[in-house]
Amino acid sequence: MAETLLGDVPEANAARLDADKWAVRHGEDVHTWGSLAEAARRRARTLSAAGVGVGDRVVLALPNANALFELTFALWKIGATPTMVSARMPRAELEGVVALAEPRAVIAADPELQQALNALPPDFGRDHPDGSPLATVLSPCWKVMTSGGSTGRPKLIVDHNPAKLDGAMYNQLGLPEDGVLLNAGPLYHNFPFATAHIAMVRGCSVVGMEKFDAELFLDLVEQHRAQWVTLVPTTMNRVARLPREVLDRHDMSSLEAVWHTAAPMPPTLKQFWMDWLGPERIWEIYGGSEGFATTQINGTDWLSHRGSVGKCVGGQILIRAESGEALPPGEVGEIYMRRDGMSPDQTTYHYVGAESRRLPDGFESFGDFGWVDEEGFLYIADRRTDLILSGGRNIYPAEVESALLGNPDVAEAIVIGLPDADLGATVHAIVRLEQGADASADDLIAFAREHLVAYKLPRTIEFTAQPLRDEMGKARRSKLRDERVAALGQEPG
């Protein structure tokens, strides 16, 4: 499979496969490869006339929809770069992103954002009269993703790869060729965005979900014979809690790989999916938009390395102590990784609005803590910024959250540390119960006691009806902590 300019993908697939074969669909809105190519060309001409050119960034604050794909391919057609944000991003946060990105244009679905930021509507350029062939100009950067990280302060992650991809390079993800991918995640997150577009380079048609619904997910897999999907623990949990008769009446035999990422996976939930579909079809990837390295593991290896996120793929792992020395297997430290074949002065990305945790030898870190075993399998403890130090003991929130999520009454759980004059910090859990559940704080602590030593148990539990994580299962623990510390009349630490 040869390297392909991303701006040429719809035309190339229309010629190689069939112009009338469907390429992407969201609900009843369906594009063939031919109609997607034409729509992208019309939008490209309008964007170009509006002053968007080679190397320019265009912020897309759009929901999952065919319009988003029309715009990404249009931008790559004229050598520009999509900069992805949530369609529901608050105005103040989006203003921060725009200030960093300095985009040539902003395209937003929210009418209030359109007015506040002089943004263009989602259908901008769709009615251009000329949809004829248009030569692609190579964009020097194929994507810019945004992140608030654990701090909530926006940053841009600028990918150093130009907008041309060799689909064969992604065989390690098991993406099918000329098959069907179901995207169940928000396209403003890197893994759904990257895999959906890479799959299209490989000739795949993409079934997109506008919003995740567990039973609709099963319907779409069965109806379109989806072979490859990406999920997060939150969405996997919603599927797992459907009635067994609902699961059993859907045909999941087309699925070759179910990938999960973005948040820690409770072992009981992973075990459910492996028991249901088979461990060989369940895959996990650990990495980030920065792309300097990833680890991967399938369910078969996980069963003999329970809790691991796998081995580094095409790279190396270094576990480093605070003092800087490398740590041996079994000892917890900060996780650093480095891609093979890159010199220390080479990098796959750069930040705008943040500094990297890059060492002079080229090893880099996302800021996570963990350890490796004797065979080189990596295990994640938690983020440095989320670590709770209580009475001199390290408590990793992800471990406590996993114990709470094992209770069928718990829909979501976030664990933070609150200041304590005696211990330094105590464990506080914020919990959203499943609809109709009436578990008490005492019930949940008693349940967690079966899985955790006493010092890791929540001292306090707060119940909420509000979602605690976004569509990718990510949570901003530091923001939740600061709000509660302020409510106690203390200064955030």
N, C-alpha and C positions, 0 to 999 in steps of 0.2 A: 504494500500500500504506500504510494508515494506521498511526499509532503504536499499539503494542499493549502492554498491561501484561504483563510476563513471567509473572506468576502465572496469566494467562488463556490462555496459548498452547496448552496441550493441548486445552482445551475449544473454543477458537476453531477450531483445525484439525479437531477431531472434527466440528464443525458445518459448516464450509466444505468440507472434503474428504470424509471418511467416517470415522465412529467406528471402523470395523473395518479401516481402512487402517493398516499397521504404521508406527510412529513411530520407534522406536529398538530396536536389537537388538545383543546381545553373545553370540556363539556361538548356542546354542539358546534363549536367553532373549529373548523377543520381546514388546514392548509395542505395542499399537495405540494410536491417539490417545485412544480412549475409555478403555482400561484404564490408560494413563498418567495421564490426568486424574483418574480415580477413586483411583488409588494416591496421587497427590500430595495429594488432598483428605483422605484418611484420615491420612496422615502429618502434614498441616498441623494437623489437629484435635488430634492427640497432642502435637505440638510446642507448640502454643498452651497446652494443658492443663499442660504441663511448665514454663510460664513464659516461653516464647520469644515475643517481640512485636516491634513496629515498631522498626526501627533496631538490633535486636540482631544480633550476629555469632554464627555457629555454625561452628566449625571442622570441616571434613570431611576426614578422613584415610582416604580410600577409594580402591580401585583403580577402573579403568575398568569400569563395570557399569551395568546399568539402574537399580540402586538409587541411584546417584549422581544420575541425572536425576530420579527420584522426589523426592529430597530437595531439589535445587535449586529445582524448581517448587513444592514444598511451602513452602520458606522464602520465596520470592517471593510466594506466596499470602497469607502472614500478615504481610508487610512486613519480613521479616528478611533478612539478608545472608549468603550462603555465603562462607566463608573457606577457600581451598583449600590443602591440603598433600599431600605424598606419603604414600601408605599405608605406605611403608617408612621414613619419616623416623625417625631415631634418637630415643630417648626424650628425651635431654638437649636436642636441637635443638627437638623439638616442645614441650617445656616452655618454651623461650625464646619460641616463637611464641605460645603460650597466654598467657604473661605480657604480651606486647605487645598481643595482640588483646582480652584480657579478655572472652572469649566467654560467652554465656549457656549454651552447651553445646558439648561435643566429641563427635563421632561417629567412631569408629575401627574399622577392620577387624581390627587386631592385638589378640588377647586380652590380651597383656601391657600394651599401651597402655591398653586399657580398664580394667585393674586399677590401673595406676599413676596414671592421670589421672582416674579415676572417669568414664570415657567411656562413651557409649552404643553399643550394637552396631549394625551396618549395617541390620538389619531393624526398628529402633526405629520404632514407630508404624504399621507396615504392617497390623497386625491390628485397627485401630480399627474399631468396628462401623458407623460412619456415614461413608459415602462420597458422600453427597448434595451437591448444588451448594453452593458456599461463595463469598461475595463476596471479591474480592481487595482487599487493602490495599496501597497503593503503598509499596515500600521506598525510602528515600532514597538507597540505595547498592546498585547491582546486583551488585557483586563486590568482594572483597578478595583480592588475590593475594599470595603470599609469595615472598621471594627471599633467598638468602644472598649473591647477587652473587659477586664475586671474593674477598671477605673471609671468607665463611663465617658472618658474623654475621647473624642473621635480621632481616628488615625486612618491614613490611607496605606494600603499595601499594594505597591506598584510592581506588577509582574514584569520581569525583564525579557520575557520571550516575545518576539514579534508575532503578529497575527497570522502565523502559518504553522500547521501541526501535521505531524506524521501519525496517523491513526494507529499504525502498527506498534508504536512505542507504548501504547496503553494496554497491551495484552496482559500485563500483570494485574490489571483490574478485572479481567475476565469479561470485558465489554464485548457483546456479540457484534458480528459483522452483518450488516443488512438485516438486523433483527428489530426488536422492540424493547425500548427502555421506558419504564414508568418512573416519572419524577414526582415524588411525594413531598419534596422539601421546597422551601422558599428560594427563589432564584437569586436573591440578594446575598445568599450565603455561598461560599466558595465551592464546596463539594457538589451541591446540586447544579450550580451554574456550570462548573467546569465539566462535570460528567455528562450533562445533557448535551452540551455543544460538542464535546469530543465524540460522543456516541453518534452524532449527526455526521461528523467527519467520516466515521466508520460506516455510514450508510444506514444508520438506525433511524426508525421513526420514534418520536417521543410522545408519550401520553402524559400530559401534565395535569396535576391536581391544583385547582385554584385555591382550595383550602382542604386540609386533611380531614377526612371522615373515614373511620375504621372500616365500616361495611362497604362504603364506596370503593375503598382501596381493594378489597377482595373482589368486588364486581369488575373493576377495571383490569386487574390481573387476569381474571378468567375470560372476560370478553375479548381482550386484545392479545391474549397469549403472551403477556409480558415475560421477558426472560431475565431482566436485570432491574433491581430496584435499590434505592438508597433510602434508609430510614434513620431515625434517632431513637434513643430509648423511650422518650415520651410517646412517640407515635407507635412504637412496638408494644408498649404497655397498653395502649388503647385497643390494639388488635387482640392482644392476649386476653383482655377482659371481656371480649365478646362471648356470648353464650356458645357452648361447644357445638350445639347444633348448627349455629350460623357458620362457624369455621368449617364444619364437616360438609356442608352442602356446597362449598365453593371448591372448584378445581384449581389447585395451585401447582399442578404438575409441570407447567411451562417454565416456572422459575428455576433458573440455573444458579443465581447468586443473589443473596440479600445482604447488602452492606450496611453497616451502621457506624456512626461516627459522632463527633461533636460534644458528647457528654459521657460521664461514667455509666457503665452498664451494670445494673444489679445482676449478680450471678444467677439468681433464681429466674429472672426474666430471660436471660440468655439461654438457660437450660430449657425453658418452655419452648422457645423457638427451635432449638435443636431437636427436641423430642417431637415437635410437630412436623418440621420440614426435613429433618436430617442434618447432622452437624456439618456435612460436606458442603451444604449450601449457605451456611451462615458465615459471614466474613466481617471482620472489624479492621478499621484503619485509624491510625493515630498520626496526626500531622497538623498542618495549618496552611493558610493561604500563602504563606511565605515560600513554601515549596522546597525548603532546603533538604528535607528528608522525610520519610514516613516509615512507620512500622505497620505490618499487616499480619493477620492470623485468621485461619479458618477454624470452624468449630471442632474439627477432628484434633488439631493441635491444641486447642484451648482445653479440651477435656483432660489432657495430660499436663497442661500448664494453666490450671484454673486461675482466672483473674488476670492473665497476661493480655497485653495488647499486641504481642507478636515480636518478631525480629525486624531489624532495620532492613529495608529494601533498597539495594543499591547505595548503601552508605554505612556509616559507623555510629556507634553510641558511646558516649562518655558520661559516666556518673561522677559528679564533681562535688567535693565538700566545699563548705563556705570559705575555707582557707585556700582553696584552689587545687588541692591535689586530687588525683583520680582515686575513686573508691573501688574496692573489690566487690565481687558479686555478693548480693544479700544486704548491702548497706545502702541506706536511703540518702540521696543527695539530689542536686539539681541535674536535670536531664539535658545533655547537650548532644547534638547530632551533626553529622557532616556528610554531604553527598560525595560519593566516589568520583574521581576524575576531575575535581575542581581544585584549583590552586587557592591558597589562603586569601588572595586578593579578589577572587571571583565571588559573585553572589547572584542568587536567583531573583532578587527583589530589592527594593528599598522602601523605607517608611517615609511618609510625610506626616509630621505631627508626633513622632515618637522616635526613640533610639532603640536600636537592636541590642540583643544580648549576645553579641558576636565576639569570640575570642580571636587573638592574633593568628592562631593556627587554623581558623576557618570554622571551628565548631560553633554552633549556635543553639540558643535555648528559647523555648516558649515561656519559660518561667515556671515550669512544672517540676515537681519532685517525684522521684521514683527510684527503682532499683532494677538490676538485672540478675537473673539466675545464672548458674554455671553454664547453661547452654546458650546464653545470650538473649533469652526472652525478657522483654521489658514489662515492668509492672508500674502502674501510675499510683502514686500516693495522693497528691493533690497539688494545687497551685501554691507557690510560696506565699502569695498575698492572702490566701484563704486559710492557711494553717492556723490552728488554735493552740496556743501555749497555755495550758491550765495546770497549775501546781507543778511546773517544770516538766510536764509531759506533753508530747506532740499528739494532737488529735487532728485527723484529716476529715474534713466535713463529708467528703464523698463516701467514706466508709459508714458514717452514721446515717447519711441519707439512704444508702443502699439497704441498711437494716430496717429503716422505717418503711421503705417502699416495698419490702417483702410482705407487709400487712395489706390484705386485699381491700381494706377500707381507705387506704391512702392513695390519692391520685398524684400528688406532688409533694415533695419535701425539700426544703432548703435549710441548711444548717450553718449558723454563724456563731462567732464568739462575741459575748458581751462582757464589758469590763467588770472585774470583781476585785474588791480591795484585798481579799485574802489570797485567792488563787491566781490573780492576774486576769483570767478570763474564764467564763463558764459557757457551756454548750447550750445554745438556744435554737430550737427548731421551729420553723414556720411551715405549717402543714395545710394543704387543701385536701379535704376528704372527698371521696367519691360521692356522687349525688345519692342521697338517701341514707348514707352511713352516719352513725351516731357515736363513733368511738370517742372516748374521753382521753385527756392527756395521760391519766393513770393507765388506761388500757394500752396506749402506744408505748409508754415507758416499760410496762411489763413485757410487752412483745419484744421490744428492742433488747431487753435484758437477756433474752435467750440467745442473742447473737453478738453482744458486745460486752467487754469488761466494764466494770462499774464506772471507772473514771471517764469513759467515753459516752455515757448515757446523757441525754438531754436533761438539764436541770429544769428547764422551762420549755413549754410548748405553746405556741400561738397558732390559732386557727384563722384561716382566711378563706374567702370565697373567690378571691382574685387569682388569675393565672400567675404562676411564679416563674415560668420560663417562656422563652419565645418559641417560634415554630421549629427551631433547630435544637430545642432542649437546652439552650444556654441561659444562664442566670447571672445577674450582676450582684454577687454577694456583698461586695463592698458598699454598694448603694443601699441595699437592704439594711446592712449593719449600721451605716451612718445615720439613716433615718431613725432607727431604734435607739441608738446612742443619744441622738439629739432629743428624742422624746423623754429620755431619762434625765435630761438636763446636763449632759456631759459633752465634752468636746470629742469628736471622732478621733480615734487613735490611728 
